[in-house]
Amino acid sequence: MTRNAPTAMSQVAAGAPRVPKRVAAVILNSLKGGVVPRIGLPYITVGREAEIRALLTDLSLIADGGASFRFLVGRYGSGKSFLLQTIRTHAMGEGFVVADADLSPERRLQGGQGQGLATYRELIRNLSTKTRPEGGALGLVLDRWVAATLPSASADSELSGAPIAAAPYATTSGANAPAPGKAATDAEQAAHGRAADETETSAEQTERNLAADEALNQTLAPLEELVHGFDFARMLRAYREASLEGDDERKSYVLKWLRGEYRTKTEARAELGCSTIIGDDDWYDYVKLFAAFLTGAGYKGLLVLIDELVNLFKIPNSITRQYNYEKILTMYNDTLQGKARHLGIIMGGTPQSIEDRRRGVFSYEALRSRLTQGRFAAEGMRDMLAPIIHLHPLTYEELLVLIEKLQQIHAGYFGYEARLSEGDLVQFLQIEFGRVGADTHLTPREVIRDFIELLDIAFQNPNTPVARILGSVGDNGGSGLAEHSGGTQPSGGSAIVAPADSGRDASEFAEFKI
């Protein structure tokens, strides 16, 4: 659905929320540097309604105990990482735990030199929740789970060693004081009463501890049925015991084990008495264990975001590439066949890294046959429930609303009145889409970067008219904007017109010989 640009822009200008300066600085600096900010995304999110709606459907499935797997496919700068961060923020707000990582030459899904384990460590290091959105939430999650496994509040005070308040005895003196013999008798009875109470309290405490241990065993039993589940449950028990005893050193050892930071089994055996460590071949099994475990800590599930799949495409060795694609196939089959629970996986990559049949994901025939688009999908009728979601370019109206939001954030951060009128914004888009190849190659990243540069220059040169700054780029009519907007004009007084025909025949460039 196409929105009316003037109306949307009026709403942006009139009701734009005030952005905190710290958040505004992160937004502007990140976008000008070509990266996605990790905070403040709701202030600048536009479009992508269909994609977001499809991914929110996946979150509902994960919360109900299912699993999902998606590829987000788009060119560099088309908004893949932005959409991933948007979903990340929303998922944390809905009670999910989110782990994200970017692949690199040192971080892959499989490798002979610990590259797969390096990806696992990055995911666990970036483990985030609503109260710890910046990452590093593993300790917080475990502490919350320990609190959930403790008995009632009264039992908590007993387990923590807090003294139990005895029944108060009124001090008496003077005429109301009892006789010496009677006082001795009362003292003996009180002593017997206290001894009986202590015996009863000890029995009750033992009974509550047994009940808590039984409940803990029932909680961990489903985990022990999974691959490597016994060792995982053993580490959880060790962390719980260390928490109750106040043994911070042992807690740190368990965290080190769960992060996959033990390099040898000998080291783990010496510190934890465990001869198993998380390795390059089995790290994904522990991701599934985490997803199943998190529901017991009060969360809805685990969402794993893996970006920059192009780094698998760039692996020079074909056998190593195939091993990495086999790992993707394992994840895909586990999630769609119901072997994983409360787990969602979203991977982002370029069209070449996915669809290239020589080096991309489609070079692995088992994946290509599963992911290839069907016959009935066509332009304008996309299947948003398919495993692959292709990101289409933002419409011109959405870009117009986006740059208006950026201008409001920029003006609020630097404390000046916004200078660019609606006509200036339209002229800026005309210049951007008037470049050769803009129709197919221009991305939101380039538009945003150029616009923030324009705002910075206009702010630093307040005496220079904006029209002069825009005119210095060169005279163009924004033919791409006019042709593809279907004749609509984003503003009443700023018509977008195509340039006059240059008189040259384009066919002369259609074919040539060297």
Buried (B, 14 or more C-beta within 10 A) or exposed (E): EEBEBBEBBEEBBEEBEEBBEEBBBBBBEBBBEEEBBBBBBEBBBBBBEEBBEBBEEBBEBBBEBBBBBBBBBBBEBBBBBBBBBBBBBBBBEBBBBBBBBBBBEEBBBBBEEBBBBBBBBBBBBBBBBBEBBEBEBBBBBBBBBBEEBBBEEEBBEBBEEEEEEEEEEEEEEEEEEEEEEEEEEEEEEEEEEEEEEEEEEEEEBEEBBEEBEEEBEEBBEBBBEBBBBEBBBBBBBBBBBBBBEEBEEBBBBBBBBBBBBBEEEEBBBEBBEBEBBBBBEBBBBBBBBBBBBBBBBEBBBBBBBBBBBBBBBBBEEEEBBBBBBBBBBBBBBBBBEEBBBBBBBBBBBBBEBBBBEEBBBBBBEEBBEEBEBEEEEEEEEBBBEBBBBBBBBBBBBBBBBBBBBBBBBBBBBBEEEBBBBBBBBBBBBBBBBBBEEBBEEBBBBBBBBBBBEBBBEBBEEEEEEBEEBBEEBEEBBBBBBBEEBEEEBBBEEBEBEEEEEEEEEEEEEEEEEE
